[in-house]
Amino acid sequence: MKYNLIFSGIQEGERENSEQVLQDFLANELDIQQYIDFANVHRFGRQHRGKPRPLIAKFLYQRDLDMVLRNARKLRGKSYYINRQFPDEIEQARRSLYPIMKEFRSKGDHVKLVRDTLYVNGEPYELSRIGVN
């Protein structure tokens, strides 16, 4: 999972070539014109109410993954998202931190989620502080 990225919001076609869809997305939305080699690209999950399933891509090279993440800022304001894939235990921890992160952000604090650690104004947030003002 170290070299995996999840791409959400990319329209899904019937009998599509997932790798080509992703290459086109990178070129059109992120302005990455160079060809990127992938170990594997596929959709996952069940189709739900016509929403496109996420694409998961396993990158062969860390430098390509880093380049895509650097260019992800070009997606601000659009309906596309790029996320790293983490193991289940980290995903669970992140899910519990999302509401806390949202609350701090609404107060105007600078918030950053790194793997399973939430940073508020540069300081690691301790889960034991939940509910304490």
C-alpha positions, 0 to 999 in steps of 0.5 A: 500500500506504500505506493498506492493512491486512490483517485475519486470522482473520475467518471467511469465508462463501460468496459474502460481501460482503467490505466488509460482513463488514469493517464488521461486524467493526469494529463488533462486535470493535473497537466502531467504530460509524461507517461507514468508506469503503473504496476496496477490500476483498477476500480474497486468497490460496488457501483452505488447510484451511478456514482463512479467507483474510485480508481486505485493505482499502484505506482512503480516509482516513488518519484512519480507518486510524489509528482502526482501528489505535488500537482494535486493542488490543481484539483482544488474546487473540483470534484476530484480527490486524490488520497493515499491508501493506508492500512485498515488500522490507520484508516480507522484512526483517521476516521475518528479524527475527521470530525475533530479536524473539521471542528478545529478547521471551522474555528480557524485553526491550522490543521494537518492529518499525517497518517494517523496523527492530527496536528493542530497549529503545529502541535500533535493532538492527543485523543485524550483531550476529546471533550475537554475545553 
